[in-house]
Amino acid sequence: MRRLFMVLVLLGLTLSVTVGAIYAAPTKNFKGKAVGTSSAAAPTTAVEGALASFVTTSEGGFIGGHLGKGTYTASGQQDWFSTDAGQCEDTVYGKVSGTVTFTRKNGDTLTAEADPDSVVCQVDEDGLIYDSVINYTITGGTGHFASATGSFTSSSTHTRPTTTSGSDDVGSWTGVLKN
């Protein structure tokens, strides 16, 4: 009788572990492309050591695996410095902080926060072209992405026409998503 009880307990534990492993959220490759625009508000008070600080907003459309098609919005701050960031070659650069939210056509959202090592580098002498490498940590979302976690890196080129203070943005991202 005792042996039968132990066998049943072990069988129950085995089933619990197996079912948990089957239903655990898998980690997926997370890739996509985005096109949009960005704008910067008048300079705010610069952080210590910065040449200038700007509040930025971005919006546009995307297409991506596990997201499908939709729109994105981003807001943050850029603090600009004049020395090499390690990722920029002897040019002014901006440290980036902020969030991005992807909204699928069905209304589900995925939200991520920029990591502190993210930068925007000025590419040309006129200050009209910038490249950014922004590392994000996925912080959740709504609907299908309510418990999402993961991380991704966004690489973008921002081209600023001489007649406006905004920029046209083209970028892509790659990383991992668990939901």
N, C-alpha and C positions, 0 to 999 in steps of 0.2 A: 504494500500500500504506500509506504514511504517512497519507494523507488518510482512508482507511478506518479506520485505528486511531484517529485523532482523533475521527471521527464516533462510533465505538463508545464511546470514553471520555466524550464529551459526552452521549451518550444514557444511559449508565450514571449519570452525575451527575444528569441531569435526573430519571431515575426515582427515585434515592435521595432527592432533595429532595421530589419529589411524594409518595412513599410516607410520608416522615417527616411531611409536613404533614397527610396524611390521618389518620395514626395518633396525632398529637399530642393530648394530653388537652385537650378543649375547656373553656373557662370557662363555667360555668353559673350562672344566678341561683339563689340559695340562700335559701329562705324557710321559715318554719314557725311553729308555735305550741306553747306548753308550759303545763302546769298542774302545780303541785306544792307542796311545803312547804320551808321553810328553818328552820334552828335555829342559834343562836349559843352557843358555849361561854362559860363564865365569862371575863371580861376577862383578857387576857394583859397582859404588861408593854407599856405604850403606847410607840409610837415617839416620838422627840423631837418635841415640839410638839403631839402628839395628845391629845385629851381622854381617849380610851379606844381599845383595840384588841380585836377579837373574832376568834375563829376560827369560820368559818361552814361549814355543810354544807347542801346542797340536793338534793332528789330529786323525781322526778315522771315524768309521761308527756309525749310529744310526738307531733305529726304534722307532717310537713314534706316538701316537694318534695325529691327525690333521697335522702331518708332513709326515707320511709314512716312507719310507726308504731314506737314503741319507748319506752324509758325514758332518763332522763338522771340523772347525778349530778354534783355540783359541790362543790368545796371551795376555801376561800381564806381570806383575812384582810381585815378592814375596819379601817382606821385613821380615827377620827372627829376632825373639826376643827370649830371654831366660826365660821370666817369663810367668806365667799363663795367657792365653787369655780369661779365663772364659769358653771357649768351649773346651779347651784342659786341661788335668789334669797334672799340674806340669811338662811340657815338653816344648821343643822349639817349636815354631809355626811360621808360616808365614802369614802375612796379604796379601791378594790377591787383585790386581786390574787388569782390562783388559776387553776384549770383547770375545764373542763367536759368530760364525756365523754357522747356520745350512743351508745346501744346499740340497734341495729336488732333486730327480732324474730328475724332469722337469726343474731344474735350479732356481726355486723360492728360495729366501733366507729369513731367519729370524735372526735378530741380537739382541744381548742383552749385557748389560754392568754389570759387577760385582759391587755389593754394597760394601761400605767400611767396613762393619762388617764381611766380609767373611774371613775364615781362613783355613789353612792347618796345621794339627797337626802331629808331628812325633809320631809314634805308638811304635816302637821298639828301643832298645838301640843302635843298629847298624846303624840306619838311613836308613834302606832299605824299610820300609813300612810307608806310610803316609795316613791319612784320610783327606778328605776335605769336607767342607760344604760351598758352595758358593751360595749366594743369588744374583739373577740377576733381572734386570729391562729390559723388552723388549723395544727396541728403534725403531723398524720398520723392514723393509726388502724390498724385491722386489716382483713383481708379486702378487700372492694371499695375501702376507703378507706386502704389501706396507704401510698400515696404522695400522699395528698391535701394540698393547700395551699389558701390563700385567706384570706378574712377575712369577718367579719360583725359586725353590731351587734345586741345584744339589748336590748330595751326592756321593762321589767317594772314591775308594781305589786305591792308586798308589803304585805299587811294583817295586822297583828298583833292577834289577839284579846286582850282585857285579862286573860284567865285563863291564858294560856300565854306562854312566852318565844319561841316560834316564830312563823312567819308563813305565811300562805297566799299563794301566788305565782301570778300570771297574766302571761304575757309572750309576746312574739313576736320573731322575728329576721329579718333580711334582709342579704344580702351576696353574695359570689361564692365558688364552689367549683370547684377544678380537681383532677380525679383521673383 
